[in-house]
């Protein structure tokens, strides 16, 4: 029971910190990008906050909203947005049941931790998709949105996910001889993401790296297998 409380506490903490950061960004920063006359996405480098000083370009806080998946990926416009939100809802409901099951079957603590991280991240972004359209004004490039306006910017299930962490650790260009992208700008790491995205990614990567260690049958299933 103690281990279950620890995982529940971890999930609640990730959710709380994720939402506090998102709400602060949404209510204190204008969008860090805009579309120009030719419909090109413009993201000036001077629109972010640099926590470690102006010269520390490798760590910035930007304000970006996306209507799709983690790491700014998109999926099928308005209908795709609703489908994705509904899928997240089903995944979270399934996650509640699955976490109960892996505790009951006494799976490896590392495996349970990874599932908890993935669950917390999925729930964090689901909250944005479900409620942010109802409780926030529309954000734009010049003004800061208010919370709890008379009317939100979108309906239930149509909220946009708030992203903010931007780590352009390396900026360079591809060598001219490089196929297809020779001479183009190169940036590592370019996606703008949030804590929920990071939680999902850490959980998935840890599962892939430690799968042999985590995937041993728990003692309860070993006994069932021997019994048959």
N, C-alpha and C positions, 0 to 999 in steps of 0.2 A: 504493500500500500504506500510505503514511503517513496518508492521509485516512481509510482504513478503520480504522486503529489509533485515530485520534482519536475516531471515532464509537463504536467499541467501548469506549474509555475513558470517554466521556461516559455511555453506557448503564450501565456498571458503577458509575460514581460516583452517578448518579441512584438506581439500585437500592440501593446501600449506604446513602446518606443517608436515603432513604425508609424502609428497614427499621430503621435505627438509631433514627430518630424514633418509628416505630410501636412498636417493642419498648420503648423508654423510657416512652412514654405508657401502654402496656398494663400495665407492671410498676410504675408509680409513681403512677398516678391512678385513682381510682374513676370510674365512668361519670358524665358530667355531666348525666344526665337520668334520670327514672324515670316510671313510669305511676301516676297516682293512682287512687283507688277507682272513679272513673267512666271509667277507661281514657283519660284525657286525658294527652298527653305534656307533662311538666313539665321545663323546662330553666332553672333559676334562673341569674341573671346572676352570682351569686357562686361558682359552681362551677368557673370557669375560672382560668387563670393569666394575669396581665397582664404581659408581659415589660417593658413600658415604664412601669410604675407603675400604681397603682390608678386614677388619673384617666384613663388611656389606655384607655378602653373600646373603641376602634376596633380594637384588636389583642389577641386573646385566644387562649389554647390551651385547647381543650375536648377531652374524650374522648368520642367518639361512635362506635358501631359500626353498620354497615349490612350487610344481607344481599344487597344488589343492586348496582346500577350505580354509576358515578361520581356524585359530588355528592349521595349519599344516596338516589338513586332506587331503587325496588324493582321486583321483577319476579317475580310468580307464586308466592310461597311457597317450600316446600322443593323441589318439582319444578322450579320456575322458577330457583331458586338453583343447582341442579345443572346445568341446561341452560345457564345463563349462564356458569358456571365452565368447562364443556366448550367452549362457544363461545370463551371467552378462550383456552383451550389451543390450539384450532385456529387462532385468529387469531395467536397468538404463533409457532406452528410455521410458518404461512404467512409471518409477518413475517421470520423468519430467512432463508427462501428469497428473499423480495422484496428485502430489503436487499442480499443478494449480487447479485441481478440488476441493481439500479439502480447499484451500484458497477461491475459489469461493463460496463454500457451507458453509463457515465460521465454520469449525469444531473447536473443543476445541484447544486452543493454545498449550497445552501440547501434544496432539495427533500430531499436525503439527510438533512440535519440534522433537518428536521421529521419525517420518517419515523422517525428514530432516537428523537426525543422521544416520539412516540406509542407506539412499540414499548416503550421503557423504562417508560412509565406503565402500559401494559397488563400487562407482566410483573410490575411491582411489586404491582399489585392481585391478580394471579393467585396470587402467592406467599401472600398472606393467605388467599385462598379455599381453596387447596389444603392448607396446612399449619397455619394458626393454630388450628384446632379440635383438632388433635392435640397441639400443644406448649404450649397455655395452658389455665389454669383459666377458668371462666366469670367474666366481670367483672360487677359489680353496682354499685349506687348507693352502697354503704357501705364496701366493702372493695376492696383492690387484688389483682389476680390474680397468681398465681405462674407462672413458666415451667417447663416440663418436669415437670408433676405426674405422679402415677401414672396418671391417666386424664384426657384432655383433655375439653373441653366439647362436642366434635362430631367426626364422622368425617371422613375424607379427602374433599375437595371441598366441605365444608360450613362452612368457616371464615368468620368475619365480617371484613369490611374495616374497618380502623381509620382513622378520620378525626380531625383535631385542629385545623386552622387555621380561625379564626372571625374575620371582619372586619366587624362591624356598624358601618360607617362613618357611616351616617345612620339615625337612629331618629326617626320622626315619625308622623303620621296622615294618611290620605287626606282631602282636602277633602270636606265633607258633600255637595257637589253631584256628586261623582265617581260614575259609574255602577257599580252592583253592590257596590263596596267602600267607598263613602263613609263616613267616620268610623272605619273599621278601622285597626288599627296598620299602619304601613309601615316596612320595614327594608331597607336596602341596605348591605351585602351579606349575605344571611342564610344561605346554605349553609355547612356545615362540611365541609372537604375535606382532602385530604392532598397530599403532594408528587407522587405518581403522577398524581392527578387534574389537578394544575396542569401537569405535563409534557405530558399528553395535550392539554389545552386550548390551551396555548401552541403546540404543534405544529399543531393543526387550524386555529387562528386565523391563524397565520402562512401556512399553505397557502392559506387563503381570501384573505388580503390580498395576497399576492405571487404568486398563481397564474399571472398572465400572464408574470411574470419567470421563475418556476420551471418552467413547463410547455413551454418551448421544447424541440424535439427535440434530444437529445444528438447529438454529431457522428457517432457510429457509426450511429444510426438515420437521420440525414440522408443518409449515403452509401448506405445500403440503399435508401432511398426513391428517390434519384436513379438508382441502378442498375436499378431496376425500370421 
